């Protein structure tokens, strides 16, 4: 199945990850910021945007895909501003998955992308997320890939990997190039399944067998987690009592398939940002259920490599060439600068 080769280390690391961690929960007002928000944006689900807002969002994404990059390092092949975000995720993948700062890092990554849509391409609407089908060819992100139109990249043998739906070695859907919708002609410069510039089509393989792992029952179990350590492990890729390997994070990637199944190059599909916007919304909902204790609660490893240490609120989040590093504490409260946003629900 295409896109699995580079993802295997990430999956194996998370499946074997200990659930232990040290919680860090300072007083919510403890963080000091030099700037304040001029306004608070309310992020809305895709269906709640007007048709005009949806079309403008899609226009802005296509604009970003055609706007020349402001920095073409460190990865060869960066052409557009859109490429810069995919390349940053590609190069930082092993630093921002299966770690305690997985959720804070992706929160700010989505915000940086949204800021680029506004600043570089004039988008006026809010950031959005998907909690519903978004595959309309006109007011959505296009349909499924056409089987047989993309060369699959077979994952290497991995006897220790469970053969679960949506995981390498388990059932998946046929995939191919997306040939309808606004991104049918988009050239993806990186991935899936490779580490060098390999321009090709946007690949999808919609796989609905894991849809129960992103339904309301799964969400309720996710929100019932008692502390951040359990919450982050449940959402990223695990998720008992659901099948191991089918947390909200991984299942959301598996449903779209194709490019989204590549743990490095997944931002090549614009749906990546809506999916991670939804994950951030779920984290925000969990935080708001007990803000006094949860707003600044962080735990888990700062690295997947030895020597191991626990992440703290002062840990610096890296963003390659798209932004300067910033401390975890700076993104824990989405309503504070530099986030300046909340969610409608």
N, C-alpha and C positions, 0 to 999 in steps of 0.2 A: 504494500500500500504506500502510495507516495507520501512523502513528508514525515515519515517516522524515523528515519535514520538518525537525525540529530536530536530527536526528542527523547530517545531511549534513556540516556543518562539522567535526564530530569525526572522521568517517571520512576526509574529505579530508586533514585535518591529519596524521593518523596514517599514511596511505598515503604521504604525501610526506615524512614525518619522516626526518631523517638518523639513521643508526645510531651516529653518533659520540657520545662522551660521556667524561667524566672520572670514573674510579672513585675511590671514597672508602672505604678499608677500615682503620679503626682497630682497635686491640686490642679484642676483644669485651668485656672488663671495664671499658672506659674510661667508659661511660655512668654518670652519677651519678644516683641516684634517692632521693627523700626517703622513699618508702614501699616496703614489701616485700609480697610475695604471702603471704596466709594459707594458701593452698592452690593447687594447679595443676589446673585443669580439663582433662579429656581429651575433646576434641571427637570425636564419632563420626558416621559416615555414617548417613543416614536409615534404611536397612535394619537397622542395628545397634541402633537404639533399640527398646525394647519397645513393644508396641502401646499400653500405657498412657502411655509417654513421648511417643509420636507424638501421641496424642489431647490430651495436656496441652499440648504445643507448639502445636498448632492452636488450642486454647482460648485460650492466651495471646496468640496473634496476633490473634484476633478481639476479645479484651479490649482490646488496644492500639488496635485500630481504632475502638473505642467509648469509649475513655477520653478525656476532654476534653484538649485541648492545654494545655500549661503556658506556651506562648508562641506567639502567633498572628502574629508578625512574622517576616521582612519581607515575606512573600508573602501577598496577600489570598487567602482561601479555606481557610486552615488551620483544621481543625475538631478533629482528634484527635491524640493522641500519634503515631499511625502517620503521619499527614499531615506531622508535623514532620520526620520522616526523609526522606520523599519530597521535601518542599520544599527541604530542605538540599541534597540531591543535585541537584535541579533548578537551584538557584541557583549551585552550585559546579561544575557539570559542565565548564565551559570552563577551570576551574582544576585539575582533578584527573584529566583524561584526556589521553593523549598527552604525559605529563610523567614525569619520573623518579620522582616520589612517587606514581604511580598505585597501586602495590601497597601501600605503607605506609598511604596514606590509606584505601583500602578495607578494609585489615585492621582499622584502628581503628573505622571506620564500622560494620562488622559487629559488633564488640565492643560498641559503644555501643548498638546495636539489641538485642543479646542482653541487655545489662544492663537495658534498659528492660523487656524481657519478664519478667525476674526481679523487678525492683524495683517496677514498676507493676502487674504482673499475676500475680505469685506463681509463675512458672514455676520448677520445681525441677531440670529436667534440663540436659544440656549443650547448648551451641550445636551445630548440625549442618550438614551439607553434603550435596549431592546428587552422586552418581556413578552414578545409576541412575534408572529411571523412578519418578516420585513422583506419578502422576496418579490414584491411587485416590480414589474419591469419599468414602470413609469415613475411612481412615487415611492419606490423602494430601491433595493440594492441589487436587483436582478435575480435571476433564478439559479437553478442547480447547474452543475457542470454536465456536459454531454459526455457520457461514457465513451472511452476509446479515443478521445481527442487530445489526451495528454499522456505522455510516457510515464508509467508508474515507477516509483523508486522503492524497491523492495527493502524492508528493514532487515538488518542482520539477524541471525539466529540468537535468541535469548531465552534459554530454557527456564530461567527464573522468573520470567514475566508471566503473570496470570493471563489466561486466554479469556478476557472479559470483553464485552461489547464496547467498541470504540477505542480499545487499546491495541497496540501492535501485537499481532498474533491472534487477536480475537476478531469477531465479526465486525465488518465495516461495510460501507456502501461503495458501489462503483463510482469513480470520479472522473472528471474531465474539465475541459475549458468552459468557463461561463460564456455563453454566446447570446445572451439577452440582457437588457437593462443598461444602465449608465456606464458600467465598467467592463462591458464586453470587449472593448478594444484596449483596455488598460494593460500595459506591459509591466510585469512585476520583475524587478531586477535581481532579487535574491530569493533563493529557495523555490520549492520546498526540497528538503533532504540534501542540500548541498551547501558548501561554505564559500563558494566563489560566485562572482557575477554570472548569472545564467538567465538572461532575459527570456521571459515566456509569458503565457497567459495566466489569468487568475483562475486557480483550480478550486473546485468545490466538489463535494460528494455528500449530499445531505443524508444523514443517518438518523432516522427517527426512533430507533430501538432504545435510545437512552433518554427519550423525552420525559419518562417518569422521574428521572433524576433532577429535573429542573422544574417540576410542577409545584403546586401549592403545598403538598405534603412535605416534599423535600425542603422547601423554604421554611416551613414551620419548625422542622427539626433543626435546621441550621440556626434559626433565631433562638432556639431553646438552649443553645450552648451557654454554659455558666461563666466561662472566662475566655479571654482572648486566645490563650493557647489552644483550647479545644476548638474555638471558632475558626482560627486560621488553618488548623489541620483538617477540619471538616470541609471547609470551603475549597481549599486549593486543589486537592486531588483525591482525598480519601472520602470519608462520608459514611461510616457505619451509623445506623443499621442498614444503609444502602450498600450495594456492592462496593468493595474496595476499588478505588480507581475511578469512581463515578461521582465525585463531589460536584458542586455547582460549577466550579471553574472548569474542570476537565470535561464534564458532560456538555457544557456550552460550546466548547471547541469541537468536540466530537460530532455534535449535531450538524454543524456546518460542513465539517470534513475538509479534505483537500489542504489548501494553504493553512487553514486554521488549526490543522493537526500538527503543524511544525512548531515545536516549542521555541524555536529561534526566530523564524521568519513570519510568524502568524500575522503581524501587523500589515503584511502585504494585502490582506483582505480588509477593506474598510469596516466590515462587521466586527472586527476585533475591538474597535473602540466603543461600540455600542454594548458588546458583551461585557467588557471590563467596566463600562459605565454602570451596568446593572449589578455586577459584583460589588462595586463600590457603594451603590445604593443599599444593597443588603447589609454591608458592613455599617453604613451610616444608620440604618434602621436599628441594628443591634446596639450601636453606641447610644442612640437616643432613648433606648428602653431603660437605661440607667446611666445617664451622662456623668453623674458625680463619680462613679467608679469606673466607667468604661471609656470615657472620651480620650484619655491619655494612657490607656492600658496597652502595653506592648510586651511581647515575650518571644522566645524562640532564638535560634542560632543566627549569628550575623554572617556566617559563611558556611558553605557545605563542605569546605576543605579544612583540614587541620592546619594550625591549631584552632580548635573550636572556641568560640566565646559567645556570650549572649548579646543580642542586640539591645541597645538602650535608646532613649529618646534623643541622645546627643549623637547617635550614629549618623554619619554623613551619607546621604543617598546619592549615588553617581548617576549622571545623565549624559555621559559621553560628550558629544559636541553640541547637543541641542539646548543645554542649560547648565548653569553652574550647580555644583553639589549643594544640598541643603540638609539640615538636620531632620530626623524623623519627626521631632516635636512640631516642626513647622507645618506639617500637613495633617496632623491628627484631628484637629478641629476644622472641618471643611469650611465653616463660616468665617474663619479668620484668614487674613492675608498669608500666603498668596492664593489660597483657594477661592474664597469669597463666593461660596455657593452652598445651596442646600437642595433638597429634593422635594418634589411635590407630594410624593408618597414613599 
